[in-house]
Amino acid sequence: MSQTYKPKNKKRKTTHGFLVRMRKSSGKNVILRRLRKGRKKLSV
């Protein structure tokens, strides 16, 4: 059996990046929620 997590920076950015999050209203909500919570990192 192979590993399920094979990290790739490009994939990470294109799936969880800030610009991707800002594209949809649901993604914007994620960012806002994290801002309100006081997270140091809002996205990847």
C-alpha positions as CSV (number, residue, x, y, z in Angstrom):
1,M,0.0,0.0,0.0
2,S,1.3,3.4,-0.9
3,Q,1.2,6.6,1.1
4,T,-2.0,8.8,0.8
5,Y,-0.2,12.1,1.4
6,K,2.4,13.1,-1.2
7,P,3.0,16.8,-0.7
8,K,3.3,19.1,-3.7
9,N,3.5,22.8,-3.2
10,K,1.7,23.6,-6.5
11,K,-1.3,21.4,-5.6
12,R,-1.3,22.9,-2.1
13,K,-1.5,26.5,-3.5
14,T,-4.1,25.7,-6.2
15,T,-6.4,23.9,-3.7
16,H,-6.0,25.8,-0.5
17,G,-4.3,29.1,-1.5
18,F,-5.6,32.6,-0.7
19,L,-6.5,33.5,-4.3
20,V,-8.5,30.3,-4.7
21,R,-10.3,30.9,-1.4
22,M,-11.3,34.5,-2.5
23,R,-12.8,33.2,-5.8
24,K,-16.0,31.8,-4.2
25,S,-18.2,33.3,-1.6
26,S,-17.9,30.2,0.6
27,G,-14.1,30.5,0.4
28,K,-14.4,34.2,1.4
29,N,-16.3,33.0,4.4
30,V,-13.5,30.7,5.3
31,I,-11.0,33.5,5.3
32,L,-13.4,35.8,7.2
33,R,-14.0,33.1,9.8
34,R,-10.3,32.6,10.3
35,L,-9.7,36.4,10.6
36,R,-12.4,36.6,13.2
37,K,-10.9,33.7,15.1
38,G,-7.6,35.5,15.1
39,R,-5.6,33.0,13.1
40,K,-2.0,34.0,12.2
41,K,-2.3,32.2,8.9
42,L,-5.5,32.7,6.9
43,S,-4.6,30.3,4.1
44,V,-1.7,28.4,2.7
